[in-house]
Amino acid sequence: MSPPTIALVTLTFVLQVVGQLFFKAAMDETGDTKPMPTRAAAFVAGIAAMAFSFFLGLSQLSEIPLSKYYPFEGVERVVILFAAAFFLREKITPRVVLGVALISGGLFLVAG
């Protein structure tokens, strides 16, 4: 894959992570009393990020074999894990880390 293609694939999966973080912020009801417009704005931002990611990903599928594109899903899981810990202050247990490692490793084995 060329550097511009790698950059687009990376952007696609970063947007998916950002979308997931916005969705979590919009739906989180764990003691934070966020005003409705803030939650609604986070929800709309999540939809926008995921939609842009979806169409950007579709545009790449014509240029990249699926067997090369799909392993990035495993990397996305790792990024989501760290983003949830950093931005959302979620507690990451060894069991969660092991689960993400097994999922990511399995994706790379299947794609390899």
N, CA, C and O atoms as CSV, one atom per row, in Angstrom:
chain,resi,resn,atom,element,x,y,z
A,1,MET,N,N,0.843,-1.180,0.000
A,1,MET,CA,C,0.000,0.000,0.000
A,1,MET,C,C,0.889,1.244,0.000
A,1,MET,O,O,1.953,1.274,0.619
A,2,SER,N,N,0.426,2.247,-0.701
A,2,SER,CA,C,1.175,3.495,-0.785
A,2,SER,C,C,0.938,4.326,0.483
A,2,SER,O,O,-0.056,4.125,1.180
A,3,PRO,N,N,1.841,5.248,0.777
A,3,PRO,CA,C,1.656,6.104,1.963
A,3,PRO,C,C,0.320,6.864,1.990
A,3,PRO,O,O,-0.300,6.939,3.051
A,4,PRO,N,N,-0.149,7.435,0.857
A,4,PRO,CA,C,-1.458,8.101,0.918
A,4,PRO,C,C,-2.596,7.130,1.254
A,4,PRO,O,O,-3.535,7.494,1.962
A,5,THR,N,N,-2.513,5.910,0.751
A,5,THR,CA,C,-3.539,4.913,1.050
A,5,THR,C,C,-3.505,4.546,2.523
A,5,THR,O,O,-4.551,4.436,3.162
A,6,ILE,N,N,-2.321,4.358,3.061
A,6,ILE,CA,C,-2.191,4.051,4.490
A,6,ILE,C,C,-2.748,5.200,5.324
A,6,ILE,O,O,-3.401,4.973,6.343
A,7,ALA,N,N,-2.493,6.425,4.894
A,7,ALA,CA,C,-3.014,7.591,5.620
A,7,ALA,C,C,-4.541,7.612,5.593
A,7,ALA,O,O,-5.171,7.925,6.603
A,8,LEU,N,N,-5.139,7.283,4.453
A,8,LEU,CA,C,-6.605,7.261,4.361
A,8,LEU,C,C,-7.202,6.141,5.210
A,8,LEU,O,O,-8.221,6.339,5.870
A,9,VAL,N,N,-6.575,4.975,5.194
A,9,VAL,CA,C,-7.055,3.867,6.024
A,9,VAL,C,C,-6.955,4.253,7.497
A,9,VAL,O,O,-7.874,3.995,8.274
A,10,THR,N,N,-5.855,4.862,7.872
A,10,THR,CA,C,-5.672,5.302,9.255
A,10,THR,C,C,-6.734,6.328,9.641
A,10,THR,O,O,-7.317,6.247,10.722
A,11,LEU,N,N,-6.982,7.289,8.757
A,11,LEU,CA,C,-8.009,8.297,9.017
A,11,LEU,C,C,-9.378,7.643,9.185
A,11,LEU,O,O,-10.152,8.035,10.058
A,12,THR,N,N,-9.674,6.656,8.357
A,12,THR,CA,C,-10.950,5.954,8.451
A,12,THR,C,C,-11.147,5.355,9.835
A,12,THR,O,O,-12.203,5.520,10.445
A,13,PHE,N,N,-10.137,4.664,10.325
A,13,PHE,CA,C,-10.278,3.997,11.615
A,13,PHE,C,C,-10.175,4.972,12.785
A,13,PHE,O,O,-10.769,4.732,13.837
A,14,VAL,N,N,-9.435,6.062,12.621
A,14,VAL,CA,C,-9.411,7.097,13.664
A,14,VAL,C,C,-10.802,7.721,13.782
A,14,VAL,O,O,-11.272,7.980,14.890
A,15,LEU,N,N,-11.459,7.963,12.655
A,15,LEU,CA,C,-12.814,8.514,12.690
A,15,LEU,C,C,-13.784,7.547,13.358
A,15,LEU,O,O,-14.706,7.982,14.048
A,16,GLN,N,N,-13.593,6.248,13.165
A,16,GLN,CA,C,-14.451,5.276,13.846
A,16,GLN,C,C,-14.252,5.338,15.356
A,16,GLN,O,O,-15.216,5.269,16.118
A,17,VAL,N,N,-13.011,5.468,15.781
A,17,VAL,CA,C,-12.722,5.588,17.217
A,17,VAL,C,C,-13.348,6.869,17.771
A,17,VAL,O,O,-13.975,6.849,18.830
A,18,VAL,N,N,-13.178,7.969,17.061
A,18,VAL,CA,C,-13.752,9.242,17.492
A,18,VAL,C,C,-15.277,9.132,17.577
A,18,VAL,O,O,-15.887,9.624,18.527
A,19,GLY,N,N,-15.881,8.493,16.591
A,19,GLY,CA,C,-17.328,8.297,16.615
A,19,GLY,C,C,-17.775,7.500,17.825
A,19,GLY,O,O,-18.766,7.849,18.465
A,20,GLN,N,N,-17.056,6.432,18.146
A,20,GLN,CA,C,-17.394,5.625,19.323
A,20,GLN,C,C,-17.276,6.441,20.607
A,20,GLN,O,O,-18.117,6.325,21.498
A,21,LEU,N,N,-16.235,7.263,20.702
A,21,LEU,CA,C,-16.065,8.102,21.892
A,21,LEU,C,C,-17.199,9.116,22.024
A,21,LEU,O,O,-17.693,9.353,23.127
A,22,PHE,N,N,-17.612,9.711,20.915
A,22,PHE,CA,C,-18.742,10.643,20.958
A,22,PHE,C,C,-20.031,9.926,21.353
A,22,PHE,O,O,-20.815,10.453,22.143
A,23,PHE,N,N,-20.259,8.727,20.812
A,23,PHE,CA,C,-21.458,7.976,21.178
A,23,PHE,C,C,-21.472,7.661,22.664
A,23,PHE,O,O,-22.505,7.788,23.321
A,24,LYS,N,N,-20.336,7.252,23.190
A,24,LYS,CA,C,-20.249,6.946,24.614
A,24,LYS,C,C,-20.523,8.197,25.443
A,24,LYS,O,O,-21.244,8.135,26.438
A,25,ALA,N,N,-19.958,9.323,25.043
A,25,ALA,CA,C,-20.196,10.573,25.768
A,25,ALA,C,C,-21.670,10.973,25.705
A,25,ALA,O,O,-22.217,11.491,26.678
A,26,ALA,N,N,-22.306,10.734,24.571
A,26,ALA,CA,C,-23.712,11.096,24.417
A,26,ALA,C,C,-24.631,10.202,25.239
A,26,ALA,O,O,-25.669,10.657,25.719
A,27,MET,N,N,-24.263,8.944,25.405
A,27,MET,CA,C,-25.142,7.986,26.078
A,27,MET,C,C,-24.803,7.768,27.546
A,27,MET,O,O,-25.537,7.085,28.261
A,28,ASP,N,N,-23.703,8.340,27.995
A,28,ASP,CA,C,-23.246,8.098,29.361
A,28,ASP,C,C,-24.174,8.765,30.374
A,28,ASP,O,O,-24.385,9.977,30.335
A,29,GLU,N,N,-24.715,7.971,31.266
A,29,GLU,CA,C,-25.591,8.494,32.316
A,29,GLU,C,C,-25.059,8.096,33.694
A,29,GLU,O,O,-25.848,7.871,34.612
A,30,THR,N,N,-23.768,8.008,33.853
A,30,THR,CA,C,-23.185,7.527,35.101
A,30,THR,C,C,-22.871,8.680,36.049
A,30,THR,O,O,-21.714,8.917,36.394
A,31,GLY,N,N,-23.892,9.376,36.454
A,31,GLY,CA,C,-23.683,10.421,37.449
A,31,GLY,C,C,-23.440,11.804,36.877
A,31,GLY,O,O,-23.712,12.796,37.553
A,32,ASP,N,N,-22.946,11.904,35.677
A,32,ASP,CA,C,-22.742,13.223,35.074
A,32,ASP,C,C,-24.084,13.740,34.576
A,32,ASP,O,O,-24.781,13.057,33.825
A,33,THR,N,N,-24.431,14.913,34.985
A,33,THR,CA,C,-25.684,15.502,34.513
A,33,THR,C,C,-25.348,16.509,33.421
A,33,THR,O,O,-25.304,17.719,33.647
A,34,LYS,N,N,-25.119,15.978,32.255
A,34,LYS,CA,C,-24.797,16.842,31.117
A,34,LYS,C,C,-26.094,17.415,30.568
A,34,LYS,O,O,-27.100,16.709,30.489
A,35,PRO,N,N,-26.081,18.676,30.190
A,35,PRO,CA,C,-27.294,19.223,29.583
A,35,PRO,C,C,-27.603,18.520,28.265
A,35,PRO,O,O,-26.699,18.048,27.576
A,36,MET,N,N,-28.864,18.457,27.929
A,36,MET,CA,C,-29.295,17.752,26.728
A,36,MET,C,C,-28.606,18.243,25.455
A,36,MET,O,O,-28.203,17.406,24.647
A,37,PRO,N,N,-28.446,19.555,25.229
A,37,PRO,CA,C,-27.782,19.973,23.983
A,37,PRO,C,C,-26.371,19.416,23.861
A,37,PRO,O,O,-25.930,19.089,22.758
A,38,THR,N,N,-25.654,19.304,24.979
A,38,THR,CA,C,-24.301,18.760,24.924
A,38,THR,C,C,-24.334,17.295,24.519
A,38,THR,O,O,-23.541,16.862,23.684
A,39,ARG,N,N,-25.238,16.541,25.100
A,39,ARG,CA,C,-25.371,15.126,24.745
A,39,ARG,C,C,-25.849,14.975,23.304
A,39,ARG,O,O,-25.376,14.103,22.575
A,40,ALA,N,N,-26.785,15.823,22.900
A,40,ALA,CA,C,-27.276,15.765,21.522
A,40,ALA,C,C,-26.164,16.119,20.539
A,40,ALA,O,O,-26.037,15.492,19.487
A,41,ALA,N,N,-25.365,17.117,20.882
A,41,ALA,CA,C,-24.253,17.515,20.008
A,41,ALA,C,C,-23.232,16.388,19.894
A,41,ALA,O,O,-22.703,16.136,18.811
A,42,ALA,N,N,-22.950,15.704,21.013
A,42,ALA,CA,C,-22.018,14.575,20.975
A,42,ALA,C,C,-22.579,13.457,20.106
A,42,ALA,O,O,-21.835,12.811,19.368
A,43,PHE,N,N,-23.885,13.225,20.190
A,43,PHE,CA,C,-24.517,12.182,19.384
A,43,PHE,C,C,-24.425,12.512,17.894
A,43,PHE,O,O,-24.093,11.651,17.080
A,44,VAL,N,N,-24.718,13.754,17.548
A,44,VAL,CA,C,-24.639,14.180,16.143
A,44,VAL,C,C,-23.196,14.109,15.650
A,44,VAL,O,O,-22.950,13.692,14.518
A,45,ALA,N,N,-22.246,14.507,16.482
A,45,ALA,CA,C,-20.832,14.423,16.100
A,45,ALA,C,C,-20.417,12.970,15.888
A,45,ALA,O,O,-19.642,12.675,14.978
A,46,GLY,N,N,-20.924,12.065,16.715
A,46,GLY,CA,C,-20.639,10.640,16.544
A,46,GLY,C,C,-21.186,10.109,15.228
A,46,GLY,O,O,-20.512,9.364,14.516
A,47,ILE,N,N,-22.414,10.500,14.914
A,47,ILE,CA,C,-23.009,10.075,13.643
A,47,ILE,C,C,-22.193,10.622,12.476
A,47,ILE,O,O,-21.932,9.901,11.513
A,48,ALA,N,N,-21.793,11.876,12.552
A,48,ALA,CA,C,-21.011,12.491,11.467
A,48,ALA,C,C,-19.669,11.778,11.290
A,48,ALA,O,O,-19.268,11.477,10.166
A,49,ALA,N,N,-18.979,11.510,12.398
A,49,ALA,CA,C,-17.679,10.841,12.309
A,49,ALA,C,C,-17.826,9.433,11.740
A,49,ALA,O,O,-17.033,9.021,10.893
A,50,MET,N,N,-18.836,8.694,12.200
A,50,MET,CA,C,-19.028,7.327,11.710
A,50,MET,C,C,-19.462,7.320,10.241
A,50,MET,O,O,-19.021,6.466,9.471
A,51,ALA,N,N,-20.316,8.259,9.850
A,51,ALA,CA,C,-20.758,8.322,8.453
A,51,ALA,C,C,-19.579,8.655,7.534
A,51,ALA,O,O,-19.406,8.025,6.491
A,52,PHE,N,N,-18.777,9.637,7.919
A,52,PHE,CA,C,-17.614,9.997,7.115
A,52,PHE,C,C,-16.651,8.815,7.027
A,52,PHE,O,O,-16.101,8.530,5.963
A,53,SER,N,N,-16.457,8.138,8.141
A,53,SER,CA,C,-15.597,6.954,8.170
A,53,SER,C,C,-16.133,5.871,7.237
A,53,SER,O,O,-15.370,5.236,6.508
A,54,PHE,N,N,-17.442,5.665,7.265
A,54,PHE,CA,C,-18.070,4.637,6.426
A,54,PHE,C,C,-17.824,4.909,4.945
A,54,PHE,O,O,-17.391,4.021,4.211
A,55,PHE,N,N,-18.099,6.131,4.510
A,55,PHE,CA,C,-17.946,6.442,3.092
A,55,PHE,C,C,-16.477,6.512,2.668
A,55,PHE,O,O,-16.139,6.164,1.537
A,56,LEU,N,N,-15.624,6.950,3.556
A,56,LEU,CA,C,-14.195,6.946,3.271
A,56,LEU,C,C,-13.698,5.504,3.131
A,56,LEU,O,O,-12.899,5.198,2.246
A,57,GLY,N,N,-14.174,4.635,4.001
A,57,GLY,CA,C,-13.812,3.219,3.923
A,57,GLY,C,C,-14.310,2.567,2.642
A,57,GLY,O,O,-13.593,1.777,2.028
A,58,LEU,N,N,-15.533,2.891,2.234
A,58,LEU,CA,C,-16.055,2.342,0.977
A,58,LEU,C,C,-15.204,2.760,-0.211
A,58,LEU,O,O,-14.969,1.967,-1.123
A,59,SER,N,N,-14.748,3.993,-0.199
A,59,SER,CA,C,-13.932,4.468,-1.313
A,59,SER,C,C,-12.595,3.727,-1.389
A,59,SER,O,O,-12.019,3.600,-2.469
A,60,GLN,N,N,-12.106,3.247,-0.267
A,60,GLN,CA,C,-10.823,2.556,-0.237
A,60,GLN,C,C,-10.936,1.093,-0.659
A,60,GLN,O,O,-9.963,0.502,-1.128
A,61,LEU,N,N,-12.112,0.517,-0.492
A,61,LEU,CA,C,-12.267,-0.907,-0.814
A,61,LEU,C,C,-12.052,-1.208,-2.291
A,61,LEU,O,O,-11.746,-2.345,-2.650
A,62,SER,N,N,-12.208,-0.206,-3.150
A,62,SER,CA,C,-11.963,-0.435,-4.573
A,62,SER,C,C,-10.464,-0.504,-4.874
A,62,SER,O,O,-10.063,-1.016,-5.919
A,63,GLU,N,N,-9.636,0.011,-3.958
A,63,GLU,CA,C,-8.198,0.050,-4.196
A,63,GLU,C,C,-7.408,-0.950,-3.357
A,63,GLU,O,O,-6.288,-1.308,-3.720
A,64,ILE,N,N,-7.972,-1.402,-2.251
A,64,ILE,CA,C,-7.240,-2.240,-1.301
A,64,ILE,C,C,-7.936,-3.593,-1.185
A,64,ILE,O,O,-9.156,-3.647,-1.033
A,65,PRO,N,N,-7.186,-4.671,-1.253
A,65,PRO,CA,C,-7.803,-5.975,-1.007
A,65,PRO,C,C,-8.349,-6.037,0.425
A,65,PRO,O,O,-7.729,-5.527,1.359
A,66,LEU,N,N,-9.491,-6.653,0.577
A,66,LEU,CA,C,-10.119,-6.748,1.890
A,66,LEU,C,C,-9.207,-7.440,2.896
A,66,LEU,O,O,-9.234,-7.119,4.084
A,67,SER,N,N,-8.406,-8.380,2.429
A,67,SER,CA,C,-7.500,-9.091,3.325
A,67,SER,C,C,-6.418,-8.168,3.904
A,67,SER,O,O,-5.838,-8.475,4.945
A,68,LYS,N,N,-6.151,-7.061,3.247
A,68,LYS,CA,C,-5.190,-6.084,3.765
A,68,LYS,C,C,-5.883,-4.996,4.595
A,68,LYS,O,O,-5.297,-4.434,5.520
A,69,TYR,N,N,-7.134,-4.715,4.247
A,69,TYR,CA,C,-7.900,-3.670,4.919
A,69,TYR,C,C,-8.412,-4.133,6.286
A,69,TYR,O,O,-8.369,-3.382,7.260
A,70,TYR,N,N,-8.885,-5.351,6.344
A,70,TYR,CA,C,-9.557,-5.864,7.546
A,70,TYR,C,C,-8.676,-5.911,8.795
A,70,TYR,O,O,-9.186,-5.633,9.880
A,71,PRO,N,N,-7.395,-6.244,8.711
A,71,PRO,CA,C,-6.587,-6.274,9.941
A,71,PRO,C,C,-6.527,-4.942,10.694
A,71,PRO,O,O,-6.218,-4.920,11.885
A,72,PHE,N,N,-6.816,-3.845,10.017
A,72,PHE,CA,C,-6.846,-2.569,10.725
A,72,PHE,C,C,-7.944,-2.543,11.785
A,72,PHE,O,O,-7.873,-1.764,12.736
A,73,GLU,N,N,-8.961,-3.396,11.623
A,73,GLU,CA,C,-10.003,-3.517,12.647
A,73,GLU,C,C,-9.389,-3.923,13.986
A,73,GLU,O,O,-9.821,-3.449,15.037
A,74,GLY,N,N,-8.386,-4.795,13.951
A,74,GLY,CA,C,-7.716,-5.206,15.178
A,74,GLY,C,C,-6.976,-4.059,15.833
A,74,GLY,O,O,-6.975,-3.924,17.057
A,75,VAL,N,N,-6.353,-3.241,15.020
A,75,VAL,CA,C,-5.644,-2.071,15.537
A,75,VAL,C,C,-6.651,-1.087,16.133
A,75,VAL,O,O,-6.379,-0.445,17.147
A,76,GLU,N,N,-7.808,-0.979,15.494
A,76,GLU,CA,C,-8.848,-0.075,15.994
A,76,GLU,C,C,-9.268,-0.454,17.411
A,76,GLU,O,O,-9.487,0.425,18.244
A,77,ARG,N,N,-9.382,-1.741,17.693
A,77,ARG,CA,C,-9.777,-2.193,19.036
A,77,ARG,C,C,-8.760,-1.742,20.088
A,77,ARG,O,O,-9.131,-1.336,21.190
A,78,VAL,N,N,-7.499,-1.818,19.742
A,78,VAL,CA,C,-6.446,-1.406,20.672
A,78,VAL,C,C,-6.525,0.106,20.904
A,78,VAL,O,O,-6.394,0.571,22.036
A,79,VAL,N,N,-6.739,0.862,19.842
A,79,VAL,CA,C,-6.831,2.318,19.963
A,79,VAL,C,C,-8.052,2.706,20.804
A,79,VAL,O,O,-7.968,3.610,21.635
A,80,ILE,N,N,-9.178,2.029,20.592
A,80,ILE,CA,C,-10.375,2.305,21.386
A,80,ILE,C,C,-10.106,2.027,22.862
A,80,ILE,O,O,-10.541,2.787,23.727
A,81,LEU,N,N,-9.398,0.954,23.151
A,81,LEU,CA,C,-9.069,0.609,24.531
A,81,LEU,C,C,-8.307,1.756,25.207
A,81,LEU,O,O,-8.671,2.190,26.300
A,82,PHE,N,N,-7.258,2.237,24.554
A,82,PHE,CA,C,-6.468,3.309,25.137
A,82,PHE,C,C,-7.224,4.639,25.142
A,82,PHE,O,O,-7.083,5.422,26.082
A,83,ALA,N,N,-8.013,4.901,24.119
A,83,ALA,CA,C,-8.790,6.147,24.075
A,83,ALA,C,C,-9.839,6.170,25.188
A,83,ALA,O,O,-10.065,7.212,25.804
A,84,ALA,N,N,-10.474,5.037,25.447
A,84,ALA,CA,C,-11.461,4.966,26.535
A,84,ALA,C,C,-10.794,5.211,27.881
A,84,ALA,O,O,-11.358,5.881,28.746
A,85,ALA,N,N,-9.604,4.672,28.055
A,85,ALA,CA,C,-8.881,4.883,29.313
A,85,ALA,C,C,-8.451,6.345,29.452
A,85,ALA,O,O,-8.564,6.926,30.531
A,86,PHE,N,N,-7.965,6.930,28.374
A,86,PHE,CA,C,-7.426,8.288,28.439
A,86,PHE,C,C,-8.528,9.353,28.481
A,86,PHE,O,O,-8.521,10.219,29.356
A,87,PHE,N,N,-9.478,9.287,27.533
A,87,PHE,CA,C,-10.476,10.338,27.415
A,87,PHE,C,C,-11.683,10.136,28.333
A,87,PHE,O,O,-12.239,11.105,28.849
A,88,LEU,N,N,-12.083,8.890,28.537
A,88,LEU,CA,C,-13.283,8.622,29.323
A,88,LEU,C,C,-12.976,8.137,30.732
A,88,LEU,O,O,-13.886,7.906,31.529
A,89,ARG,N,N,-11.695,7.984,31.036
A,89,ARG,CA,C,-11.249,7.538,32.362
A,89,ARG,C,C,-11.837,6.183,32.746
A,89,ARG,O,O,-12.126,5.925,33.915
A,90,GLU,N,N,-12.010,5.326,31.744
A,90,GLU,CA,C,-12.500,3.983,32.023
A,90,GLU,C,C,-11.368,3.124,32.565
A,90,GLU,O,O,-10.212,3.264,32.166
A,91,LYS,N,N,-11.725,2.236,33.478
A,91,LYS,CA,C,-10.720,1.363,34.066
A,91,LYS,C,C,-10.475,0.184,33.122
A,91,LYS,O,O,-11.412,-0.503,32.715
A,92,ILE,N,N,-9.226,-0.036,32.786
A,92,ILE,CA,C,-8.845,-1.120,31.894
A,92,ILE,C,C,-8.219,-2.225,32.749
A,92,ILE,O,O,-7.180,-2.032,33.380
A,93,THR,N,N,-8.870,-3.371,32.751
A,93,THR,CA,C,-8.390,-4.500,33.552
A,93,THR,C,C,-7.504,-5.399,32.688
A,93,THR,O,O,-7.569,-5.338,31.460
A,94,PRO,N,N,-6.684,-6.226,33.319
A,94,PRO,CA,C,-5.870,-7.180,32.544
A,94,PRO,C,C,-6.727,-8.104,31.677
A,94,PRO,O,O,-6.310,-8.501,30.589
A,95,ARG,N,N,-7.904,-8.440,32.150
A,95,ARG,CA,C,-8.799,-9.307,31.373
A,95,ARG,C,C,-9.234,-8.628,30.070
A,95,ARG,O,O,-9.305,-9.270,29.022
A,96,VAL,N,N,-9.520,-7.338,30.146
A,96,VAL,CA,C,-9.908,-6.575,28.949
A,96,VAL,C,C,-8.732,-6.502,27.978
A,96,VAL,O,O,-8.903,-6.680,26.772
A,97,VAL,N,N,-7.556,-6.244,28.503
A,97,VAL,CA,C,-6.355,-6.165,27.655
A,97,VAL,C,C,-6.125,-7.508,26.966
A,97,VAL,O,O,-5.830,-7.552,25.772
A,98,LEU,N,N,-6.260,-8.595,27.711
A,98,LEU,CA,C,-6.085,-9.926,27.128
A,98,LEU,C,C,-7.124,-10.191,26.035
A,98,LEU,O,O,-6.797,-10.727,24.977
A,99,GLY,N,N,-8.363,-9.817,26.295
A,99,GLY,CA,C,-9.420,-10.012,25.298
A,99,GLY,C,C,-9.150,-9.249,24.014
A,99,GLY,O,O,-9.304,-9.794,22.921
A,100,VAL,N,N,-8.752,-7.996,24.140
A,100,VAL,CA,C,-8.439,-7.180,22.952
A,100,VAL,C,C,-7.231,-7.755,22.225
A,100,VAL,O,O,-7.202,-7.779,20.994
A,101,ALA,N,N,-6.244,-8.214,22.969
A,101,ALA,CA,C,-5.052,-8.816,22.342
A,101,ALA,C,C,-5.424,-10.078,21.576
A,101,ALA,O,O,-4.919,-10.300,20.475
A,102,LEU,N,N,-6.291,-10.903,22.134
A,102,LEU,CA,C,-6.700,-12.140,21.447
A,102,LEU,C,C,-7.507,-11.821,20.186
A,102,LEU,O,O,-7.298,-12.441,19.143
A,103,ILE,N,N,-8.417,-10.866,20.278
A,103,ILE,CA,C,-9.212,-10.476,19.101
A,103,ILE,C,C,-8.305,-9.922,18.013
A,103,ILE,O,O,-8.409,-10.311,16.850
A,104,SER,N,N,-7.419,-9.015,18.394
A,104,SER,CA,C,-6.517,-8.410,17.403
A,104,SER,C,C,-5.584,-9.438,16.807
A,104,SER,O,O,-5.358,-9.451,15.597
A,105,GLY,N,N,-5.040,-10.299,17.646
A,105,GLY,CA,C,-4.145,-11.356,17.152
A,105,GLY,C,C,-4.853,-12.300,16.196
A,105,GLY,O,O,-4.289,-12.714,15.184
A,106,GLY,N,N,-6.100,-12.638,16.529
A,106,GLY,CA,C,-6.875,-13.514,15.649
A,106,GLY,C,C,-7.129,-12.887,14.288
A,106,GLY,O,O,-7.057,-13.565,13.263
A,107,LEU,N,N,-7.425,-11.599,14.279
A,107,LEU,CA,C,-7.634,-10.915,12.997
A,107,LEU,C,C,-6.379,-10.931,12.144
A,107,LEU,O,O,-6.452,-11.131,10.931
A,108,PHE,N,N,-5.230,-10.723,12.769
A,108,PHE,CA,C,-3.975,-10.744,12.009
A,108,PHE,C,C,-3.637,-12.156,11.535
A,108,PHE,O,O,-3.070,-12.326,10.455
A,109,LEU,N,N,-3.977,-13.164,12.329
A,109,LEU,CA,C,-3.732,-14.547,11.892
A,109,LEU,C,C,-4.593,-14.902,10.685
A,109,LEU,O,O,-4.122,-15.525,9.733
A,110,VAL,N,N,-5.853,-14.502,10.736
A,110,VAL,CA,C,-6.762,-14.807,9.629
A,110,VAL,C,C,-6.324,-14.053,8.373
A,110,VAL,O,O,-6.366,-14.606,7.274
A,111,ALA,N,N,-5.910,-12.811,8.527
A,111,ALA,CA,C,-5.533,-11.987,7.373
A,111,ALA,C,C,-4.136,-12.330,6.848
A,111,ALA,O,O,-3.825,-12.061,5.687
A,112,GLY,N,N,-3.297,-12.921,7.697
A,112,GLY,CA,C,-1.910,-13.177,7.302
A,112,GLY,C,C,-1.801,-14.310,6.353
A,112,GLY,O,O,-0.700,-14.652,5.924
